[in-house]
Amino acid sequence: MVTSSVVLDLVESMIPLPLGQTTTVRLSGSDVQAERDLVAEWCRRSGNELVEIAAGVATVRRGPRPDPFTGLAPDQVPGTRLWMYTNFDCNLACDYCCVRSSPRAERRALGLDRVRQLADEAVAAGVCELVLTGGEPFLLPDIDELVAACTAVLPTTLLTNGMLLHGRRLERLRRMDRDRLTLQISIDSPTPDLHDSHRGAGSWARAVDGIHTAQAEGFRVRVAATLDRPRADEVSTFRGFLDDLGIQREDQVIRALAHRGLADGGLELTVDVLIPEVTVTADGVYWHPVSADDEDQLVSRDIFPLKTAIDEVTRRFAAYRARADEAAQWFSCA
């Protein structure tokens, strides 16, 4: 039988401790393993969390392990969507591209074999939707095969600037599954001036033509806009323009400019403030698609197995949220 004061020490230190905070007690008995078991059993029975036992010290959090997904919408849970950068080269050179794409950028293609494997592993890993982005995916001669590999297993969204939907590329579009694929086309303003100032002369008109083409071909179209500190009246005007284009409100994505890649300003988005969306490129697994060209948000160079990468993102996210909860202390002044 183990005789130890460790449980009494734990009880005493827990009394003034706020929910979610941690305390430490030193294991001082002669049978260390037995004391470890005793602390673990006490935590299990008392509803507290044993964080770790290291170097003879037990760290215990008051209350159960917090759920890192509390407050998240179902589609925000890490691993629900999987982003894949099919390539990084682009027919445009947008001056705020978060991953520095341009006609001069190296392609860095993910490739059909890896896309197929990712799509197959995504189902077993619990992914519910696949998202293909670039660069400009329609620059790839096998884009229809990449899309088919994805839509064969899960609903898929394909991001594009909408400017290349003609000729051979239109034929590739027509081979895609209209029931399982959504096209997301980028437009940043209801008139050409602002859009073209960032993306190039004539790009607005060609993007609008791309929307009409995709709609005429029977595809669901989502429109995403990048706006720098937009006013409420600007957003309202923009939504009215999208309404006139036949874009449903749930398919109107208006997002803030991120200070990433080529952007001179915008929101500062770091791993401790970003809800992760697992993103795969030819170079590895990243925390979020907005930072898929930045070392500070690289999760792993190993793409496979995909489940391992998703688990690592989830583990890190849980740790960030736990630390944020611990930092949010109640400081009473009255």
C-alpha positions in Angstrom: 0.0 0.0 0.0 1.3 3.4 -0.9 1.5 6.0 1.8 1.9 9.5 0.4 0.8 13.1 1.1 0.6 13.9 -2.6 -3.2 13.6 -2.8 -3.6 15.8 0.3 -1.2 18.3 -1.3 -3.2 18.3 -4.5 -6.5 18.8 -2.7 -5.1 21.7 -0.7 -3.6 23.4 -3.8 -6.8 23.0 -5.8 -9.1 24.8 -3.3 -8.2 28.4 -4.3 -7.5 27.5 -8.0 -9.8 28.9 -10.7 -11.3 26.4 -13.1 -8.9 25.6 -16.0 -5.8 26.6 -14.1 -2.9 24.3 -13.2 -1.0 23.5 -10.1 2.1 21.3 -9.4 2.9 18.9 -6.6 6.2 17.1 -6.1 6.2 13.3 -5.8 8.2 12.6 -2.7 7.5 9.0 -1.8 9.8 6.0 -2.2 7.6 4.3 -4.8 7.5 6.9 -7.6 5.5 4.7 -10.0 2.9 4.0 -7.4 2.6 7.7 -6.7 2.2 8.4 -10.4 -0.6 5.9 -10.5 -2.2 7.4 -7.4 -2.2 10.9 -8.9 -3.6 9.6 -12.2 -6.4 7.7 -10.4 -7.2 10.7 -8.2 -7.5 13.0 -11.3 -9.8 10.5 -13.0 -12.1 10.1 -10.0 -12.2 13.9 -9.2 -12.8 15.1 -12.7 -9.5 17.0 -13.0 -6.9 16.7 -15.8 -3.4 15.2 -15.3 -1.4 17.4 -17.7 2.0 15.6 -17.2 4.4 14.1 -14.7 8.0 15.0 -15.4 11.1 15.2 -13.3 9.2 14.0 -10.2 6.6 16.8 -10.5 2.9 16.3 -11.4 1.1 19.1 -13.2 -2.7 19.0 -12.8 -5.4 21.2 -14.3 -8.5 22.0 -12.3 -11.5 20.6 -14.2 -11.6 18.4 -17.2 -9.5 18.9 -20.3 -11.1 21.8 -22.2 -12.6 21.1 -25.6 -10.5 23.0 -28.1 -13.4 23.0 -30.6 -15.8 24.8 -28.2 -17.4 27.8 -30.0 -16.3 26.6 -33.5 -18.8 26.1 -36.3 -18.8 22.6 -37.7 -16.9 23.6 -40.8 -14.3 25.4 -38.7 -13.0 22.3 -36.9 -9.5 21.5 -38.1 -9.4 18.8 -40.7 -13.0 19.3 -41.9 -11.7 20.9 -45.1 -8.5 20.0 -46.9 -6.8 22.6 -49.1 -4.4 21.7 -51.8 -2.3 24.1 -53.8 -2.2 22.5 -57.2 0.4 25.0 -58.4 1.9 28.4 -57.7 2.3 29.9 -61.2 -0.5 32.3 -62.3 -1.5 34.3 -65.4 -1.9 37.3 -63.0 0.5 39.1 -60.7 -1.8 40.5 -58.0 0.0 42.9 -55.8 -1.4 41.4 -52.6 -1.2 37.7 -53.4 -0.7 35.8 -50.1 1.5 33.2 -51.7 3.5 35.4 -54.2 2.0 33.8 -57.4 2.7 35.3 -60.8 3.6 34.3 -64.3 7.2 34.2 -63.1 6.6 32.0 -60.1 7.9 28.5 -60.1 5.0 26.0 -60.8 5.7 23.7 -57.8 2.9 21.5 -58.9 1.4 19.0 -56.4 0.8 16.6 -59.2 -1.9 14.1 -60.1 -0.5 11.1 -58.1 -0.3 13.1 -54.9 -3.7 14.7 -55.4 -5.2 11.2 -55.9 -3.6 9.9 -52.7 -4.6 12.9 -50.7 -8.2 12.6 -51.9 -8.3 8.9 -51.0 -6.7 9.4 -47.5 -8.9 12.4 -46.8 -12.0 10.3 -46.6 -10.5 8.0 -43.9 -9.1 11.1 -42.1 -12.6 12.6 -41.7 -12.3 15.3 -44.2 -15.7 16.5 -45.6 -14.6 18.9 -48.4 -11.7 19.3 -50.7 -10.5 22.7 -51.9 -8.1 23.1 -54.9 -6.3 26.4 -55.3 -3.2 28.1 -56.7 -1.7 30.0 -58.5 -4.2 29.5 -61.2 -5.2 25.9 -61.5 -6.5 26.2 -65.0 -2.9 26.7 -66.2 -2.4 23.0 -65.6 -3.0 20.7 -68.6 -4.4 18.0 -66.4 -6.7 20.1 -64.2 -9.8 18.1 -65.2 -8.1 14.9 -64.0 -7.1 16.6 -60.7 -10.7 17.7 -60.2 -12.0 14.3 -61.1 -9.8 12.6 -58.5 -11.3 14.9 -55.9 -15.0 14.9 -56.9 -14.9 11.1 -57.1 -14.7 11.0 -53.3 -15.8 14.3 -51.8 -17.5 17.6 -52.7 -14.8 19.9 -54.1 -14.3 23.7 -54.5 -11.9 25.0 -57.2 -10.5 28.5 -56.9 -9.8 30.4 -60.1 -9.6 34.0 -61.4 -12.1 33.0 -64.0 -10.1 34.4 -66.9 -9.1 31.3 -68.8 -12.5 29.6 -69.3 -12.3 29.3 -73.1 -10.8 27.1 -75.8 -9.1 23.9 -74.5 -9.6 25.0 -70.9 -13.3 25.4 -71.4 -13.4 21.8 -72.7 -11.6 20.7 -69.6 -14.2 22.6 -67.5 -17.0 20.8 -69.3 -15.5 17.4 -68.3 -15.9 18.3 -64.6 -18.7 17.1 -62.3 -21.3 19.8 -62.0 -23.0 18.1 -59.0 -19.8 17.8 -56.9 -17.8 20.9 -58.0 -18.2 24.5 -57.0 -16.1 27.2 -58.8 -14.9 30.1 -56.6 -14.0 33.1 -58.7 -12.2 36.2 -57.4 -13.7 39.7 -57.9 -12.7 42.5 -55.6 -15.1 45.3 -56.6 -18.4 46.0 -58.4 -16.6 48.1 -61.0 -13.3 47.6 -62.8 -11.1 50.3 -61.3 -10.3 48.8 -57.9 -10.1 45.2 -59.0 -7.9 46.1 -62.0 -5.6 48.3 -60.0 -4.6 45.2 -57.9 -4.9 42.4 -60.5 -4.2 44.0 -63.9 -6.0 46.0 -66.6 -8.9 44.1 -68.1 -9.0 41.4 -65.4 -12.3 42.5 -63.9 -14.2 42.2 -67.2 -12.7 38.8 -68.0 -13.5 37.6 -64.5 -17.2 38.6 -64.9 -17.2 36.9 -68.3 -15.8 33.8 -66.5 -18.7 33.9 -64.0 -21.2 34.0 -66.8 -19.5 31.1 -68.6 -19.4 28.9 -65.5 -23.1 29.6 -64.8 -24.0 28.9 -68.4 -22.2 25.6 -68.1 -24.3 24.6 -65.1 -21.8 25.1 -62.3 -22.4 26.5 -58.9 -20.4 29.7 -58.6 -19.1 31.3 -55.4 -17.4 34.7 -55.6 -14.7 35.8 -53.1 -13.6 39.4 -52.7 -10.5 40.7 -50.9 -11.2 44.1 -49.4 -8.9 46.3 -47.3 -10.9 47.7 -44.3 -14.2 47.9 -46.2 -16.9 50.2 -45.0 -20.4 48.9 -44.4 -21.8 50.9 -47.4 -19.1 49.4 -49.7 -20.0 45.9 -48.6 -23.7 46.6 -49.2 -23.0 47.9 -52.7 -20.8 45.0 -53.5 -23.4 42.5 -52.4 -26.0 44.2 -54.5 -23.6 43.7 -57.5 -23.2 40.0 -56.7 -26.9 39.6 -56.3 -27.3 41.0 -59.9 -24.8 38.5 -61.1 -27.0 35.7 -59.7 -24.6 34.8 -56.9 -26.5 33.5 -53.8 -25.8 35.3 -50.5 -24.3 32.1 -49.0 -21.9 32.1 -52.0 -20.6 35.6 -51.4 -17.3 35.5 -49.6 -16.0 38.9 -48.5 -12.7 38.7 -46.6 -10.1 41.2 -45.3 -6.7 41.6 -46.8 -4.1 39.5 -45.0 -0.6 40.9 -44.4 1.1 37.9 -46.1 3.0 37.3 -49.3 3.1 40.4 -51.5 0.7 42.5 -49.4 2.1 45.7 -47.9 -0.6 45.8 -45.2 -3.6 44.0 -43.9 -4.4 41.7 -40.9 -1.5 40.2 -39.0 -2.4 36.4 -39.1 -0.2 34.1 -37.0 -0.7 30.5 -35.9 -1.9 31.6 -32.4 -4.8 33.7 -33.8 -5.7 31.7 -36.9 -8.2 28.8 -36.8 -6.2 26.3 -38.9 -7.4 24.9 -42.2 -5.0 22.1 -43.1 -3.3 23.0 -46.3 -1.0 20.8 -48.5 1.5 22.1 -51.1 4.3 20.4 -53.0 6.5 21.5 -50.1 4.6 20.2 -47.1 1.7 20.8 -44.8 0.8 24.3 -43.7 -1.4 25.8 -41.0 -3.7 27.8 -43.3 -4.0 28.6 -47.1 -3.3 32.2 -46.5 0.2 31.4 -45.3 1.1 28.4 -47.5 4.3 30.0 -48.7 5.7 31.0 -45.3 8.0 29.0 -43.1 6.4 30.2 -39.8 3.3 28.3 -40.6 4.8 25.1 -41.9 3.6 22.2 -39.9 5.5 19.3 -41.6 7.5 18.5 -44.7 5.9 15.1 -44.7 2.6 15.1 -46.6 1.8 11.5 -46.0 0.1 9.9 -44.1 -2.4 12.7 -44.2 -4.1 11.7 -40.9 -0.8 12.2 -39.1 -0.6 15.8 -40.5 -4.2 16.5 -39.5 -3.6 15.1 -36.0 -0.5 17.3 -35.6 -2.5 20.5 -36.6 -5.3 19.5 -34.2 -2.8 18.9 -31.4 -1.1 22.3 -31.8 -4.5 24.1 -32.1 -5.6 22.5 -28.8 -2.4 23.6 -27.1 -2.8 27.2 -28.4 -6.4 27.4 -27.2 -5.4 25.9 -23.8 -2.7 28.5 -23.4 -5.2 31.2 -24.4 -7.7 30.0 -21.8 -5.0 30.0 -19.1 -4.0 33.6 -20.0 -7.6 34.8 -19.7 -7.5 35.3 -15.9 -10.3 36.8 -13.8 -8.7 39.9 -12.2 -11.1 41.2 -9.6 -11.0 44.9 -8.6 -14.3 45.0 -6.7 
